[in-house]
Amino acid sequence: MIEAAEPALFDTVSETIRTNHYESDLREAGLDISNIVVTITIGQNIDLPFLSETMENTEYHPEQSPYLIYRPQNLGSVTLLVPTKVNITLVGAKSKSETISGIQFL
């Protein structure tokens, strides 16, 4: 379901930016889109202690944050924030391809 939905959603957001001239407004102001944030609902509990022990490139400090932070090496600036329940947040993507790669990585 994610694979079918994500390109259409990204295209819709991109079209909205173009249609409403936000893209040119951003450029005129010297700004650019550099951090795309996506929330993905998975609908199941996640064993964060297990993931932090078995996966590389993770940080998990439950006394400081309820999230496991995962930075896949092959996805550029993409970082996944993984809570114990329901939603995973993908942050740091700088392009459509990085966003889609991050979602497909899940």
C-alpha contacts under 8 A as a table, 3 or more apart, distances in Angstrom:
res1	aa1	res2	aa2	distance
1	M	4	A	5.37
1	M	5	A	6.23
2	I	5	A	5.16
2	I	6	E	5.83
2	I	103	I	7.63
3	E	6	E	5.84
3	E	7	P	7.41
3	E	103	I	7.97
3	E	104	Q	7.00
4	A	7	P	6.83
4	A	8	A	7.44
5	A	8	A	5.60
5	A	9	L	6.19
6	E	9	L	5.10
6	E	10	F	6.09
6	E	100	I	7.13
7	P	10	F	5.16
7	P	11	D	6.05
7	P	100	I	7.40
8	A	11	D	5.07
8	A	12	T	6.10
9	L	12	T	5.03
9	L	13	V	6.31
10	F	13	V	5.22
10	F	14	S	6.10
10	F	96	K	7.16
11	D	14	S	5.00
11	D	15	E	5.96
12	T	15	E	5.11
12	T	16	T	6.17
13	V	16	T	5.08
13	V	17	I	6.32
14	S	17	I	5.17
14	S	18	R	6.30
15	E	18	R	5.05
15	E	19	T	5.82
16	T	19	T	5.13
16	T	20	N	5.96
17	I	20	N	5.54
17	I	21	H	6.11
17	I	22	Y	4.98
17	I	23	E	5.75
18	R	21	H	5.08
18	R	22	Y	6.20
18	R	23	E	5.72
18	R	24	S	7.93
19	T	22	Y	7.71
21	H	24	S	5.50
21	H	25	D	6.28
22	Y	25	D	4.88
22	Y	26	L	5.98
23	E	26	L	5.15
23	E	27	R	6.32
24	S	27	R	5.01
24	S	28	E	6.01
25	D	28	E	5.13
25	D	29	A	6.22
26	L	29	A	5.17
26	L	30	G	6.27
26	L	31	L	4.84
26	L	32	D	5.99
27	R	30	G	4.91
27	R	31	L	5.36
27	R	32	D	6.40
28	E	31	L	7.42
33	I	36	I	7.43
33	I	94	K	7.08
34	S	92	G	7.51
34	S	93	A	7.24
34	S	94	K	4.82
34	S	95	S	7.71
35	N	91	V	6.68
35	N	92	G	4.75
35	N	93	A	5.43
35	N	94	K	5.30
36	I	90	L	7.98
36	I	91	V	5.99
36	I	92	G	5.88
36	I	93	A	5.07
36	I	94	K	6.11
36	I	95	S	7.51
36	I	99	T	7.36
37	V	89	T	6.99
37	V	90	L	5.65
37	V	91	V	4.58
37	V	92	G	6.79
37	V	93	A	7.18
38	V	89	T	5.68
38	V	90	L	5.08
38	V	91	V	6.61
38	V	99	T	7.92
39	T	87	N	6.31
39	T	88	I	5.69
39	T	89	T	4.39
39	T	90	L	6.24
40	I	87	N	5.36
40	I	88	I	5.13
40	I	89	T	6.22
40	I	90	L	7.77
41	T	86	V	5.46
41	T	87	N	4.37
41	T	88	I	6.45
42	I	86	V	5.21
42	I	87	N	5.95
42	I	88	I	7.40
43	G	85	K	7.16
43	G	86	V	4.45
43	G	87	N	7.29
44	Q	85	K	6.04
44	Q	86	V	5.48
45	N	84	T	5.56
45	N	85	K	4.55
45	N	86	V	6.46
46	I	83	P	7.35
46	I	84	T	4.86
46	I	85	K	6.10
47	D	50	F	5.47
47	D	51	L	6.38
47	D	84	T	6.54
48	L	51	L	5.02
48	L	52	S	6.03
48	L	60	Y	7.56
48	L	68	L	6.35
48	L	82	V	7.88
48	L	83	P	7.58
48	L	84	T	6.34
49	P	52	S	5.17
49	P	53	E	6.31
49	P	60	Y	7.51
50	F	53	E	5.26
50	F	54	T	6.16
51	L	54	T	5.17
51	L	55	M	5.58
52	S	55	M	5.69
52	S	56	E	7.58
52	S	58	T	5.78
52	S	59	E	6.69
52	S	60	Y	6.23
52	S	68	L	7.26
55	M	58	T	6.54
57	N	70	Y	5.86
57	N	71	R	5.55
57	N	72	P	6.51
57	N	73	Q	7.52
58	T	68	L	6.72
58	T	69	I	5.45
58	T	70	Y	4.48
58	T	71	R	6.51
59	E	68	L	5.76
59	E	69	I	5.04
59	E	70	Y	6.60
60	Y	65	S	7.72
60	Y	67	Y	6.70
60	Y	68	L	4.65
60	Y	69	I	6.40
61	H	64	Q	5.48
61	H	65	S	6.06
61	H	66	P	7.64
61	H	67	Y	7.85
61	H	68	L	7.52
62	P	65	S	5.11
62	P	66	P	5.34
62	P	67	Y	7.21
63	E	66	P	7.69
65	S	68	L	7.94
66	P	83	P	5.97
66	P	84	T	7.40
67	Y	81	L	5.83
67	Y	82	V	5.15
67	Y	83	P	4.53
67	Y	84	T	7.27
68	L	81	L	5.86
68	L	82	V	4.98
68	L	83	P	6.35
69	I	79	T	6.98
69	I	80	L	5.91
69	I	81	L	4.90
69	I	82	V	6.36
70	Y	79	T	5.77
70	Y	80	L	5.06
70	Y	81	L	6.48
70	Y	82	V	7.58
71	R	75	L	7.90
71	R	77	S	7.85
71	R	78	V	6.50
71	R	79	T	4.69
71	R	80	L	6.37
72	P	75	L	5.69
72	P	76	G	7.77
72	P	78	V	7.19
72	P	79	T	7.03
73	Q	76	G	6.70
75	L	78	V	5.65
75	L	98	E	6.62
75	L	101	S	7.04
75	L	102	G	6.76
76	G	93	A	7.87
76	G	98	E	7.42
77	S	92	G	5.46
77	S	93	A	6.00
77	S	94	K	7.56
78	V	90	L	6.80
78	V	91	V	5.85
78	V	92	G	4.79
78	V	93	A	5.01
78	V	98	E	7.08
78	V	99	T	7.74
78	V	102	G	6.74
79	T	90	L	5.82
79	T	91	V	5.33
79	T	92	G	6.07
79	T	93	A	7.89
80	L	88	I	6.82
80	L	89	T	5.74
80	L	90	L	4.59
80	L	91	V	6.36
81	L	88	I	5.84
81	L	89	T	5.05
81	L	90	L	6.32
81	L	91	V	7.70
82	V	87	N	7.25
82	V	88	I	4.90
82	V	89	T	6.63
83	P	86	V	7.50
83	P	87	N	6.84
83	P	88	I	6.56
90	L	93	A	7.63
90	L	99	T	7.89
90	L	102	G	7.13
90	L	103	I	7.79
93	A	96	K	7.78
93	A	98	E	5.42
93	A	99	T	5.47
94	K	98	E	6.54
94	K	99	T	7.54
95	S	98	E	5.30
95	S	99	T	6.27
96	K	99	T	5.09
96	K	100	I	6.13
97	S	100	I	5.16
97	S	101	S	5.99
98	E	101	S	5.05
98	E	102	G	6.08
99	T	102	G	5.18
99	T	103	I	6.32
100	I	103	I	5.12
100	I	104	Q	6.04
101	S	104	Q	5.11
101	S	105	F	5.90
102	G	105	F	5.03
102	G	106	L	6.78
103	I	106	L	5.52
